[in-house]
Amino acid sequence: MIIEVRCLICGQVVNHKWLPFIEFQKQGMSPHEALNKVDAKRPCCRSTLLTHVNLIDTKLRNAQIREDERTVSATEQAEPNPRPPRRRSTPRTYQAR
């Protein structure tokens, strides 16, 4: 969970309100009621809490999937590459004018 420590507009500390806000929403409260319950009064702080997207869980899940794919591909036998390796061109030399 990575949430801004402070509101981007007014600078008030808002990160300690995130977990209670989520818990109130899980209990079935509307976002408006949950924001009132965690005492987020300013509209800028309310928008900071409302618009936050918790991406860390998604990133960790994707990293775990990639790690699992790597272990599966490492255990399988590697097939030979049917394409020959690309030839690298030599750098061009420029003549002085």
N, C-alpha and C positions, 0 to 999 in steps of 0.2 A: 504494500500500500504506500504509494508515494503521493502525498497531497501537499499543497503549498503550506508552508508553516504560517505565513501571514497572508492576509487579503492583499491582492495585487493593487487595489485602489486606495484603501484607507490605512493599511498596515496593521490592522488588528489581528491578533493571533487567532487562527481558525482551525488548526490541525487537531486540537483536542476535542473538537465538536464533531469530527467526521464519524468516528465509531458509534457514538450514541445516535447520531442522525441515521446511520444505516440500520442500527438495531430497532429504532422506532419505526422505520419503514418496513422492516421484516415483520413487525408485530401487526402491520396492517394500517398504520397511520398514513394519512396523505402527506406529501412533501411539505405542504404549508403547515400542517400541525406539527410535524417533526422539527421543522425549522424553528417554530415558536417554542417547542419544548427544549431545544438545545440553546435557546436564547441568542439566536442569530437575528439581530434587529435591523441592521443596515442592509439596504438592497444590494450593495456590492458584495458583502459577505455572504448573503443568501445565494447570490448568483455563483459565487466561487464554490459553494458546497453543492449547488444543484447541477452545475455543468462539469464537475469533476468526473473524469472517466478513469476507473481503476484498471490500468493496463498492465500492472505488474503481474497479476495472476495469469493473464493471457500470455505474456512474454515468458514466464516460467514454464507454463504448460507447453508452449511451442518449443522451448529449449529442451524440455524433457523428451518431446516427440523426436526432435532431431537427433538427440543422443541415442535414443532407442534405434532409430534408423541406421545410425553409424555402426552400432554394435551388430545389427543384423547383417549389414552389407560387409562388414569385416569378417564375419564368420562364413559367409558364402564364398565360393571359389570365384575368383576374378576371371572374367572371360577376356581373351586377347582382343585388343582393339583392332577392328577390321580396317580402319583408315590409317594410312601411313602418316608419320609425323609431318607437320608443315615445315616447309623449307623457309628459313629466314632469309630475307633479302639483305644484301649488303647495303650499308648506308651510301647515299649518293654524295659525291664530292662536288662542291660548287667551285666554279672558277671565278677569280676576281675579275671584275669588269674593267 
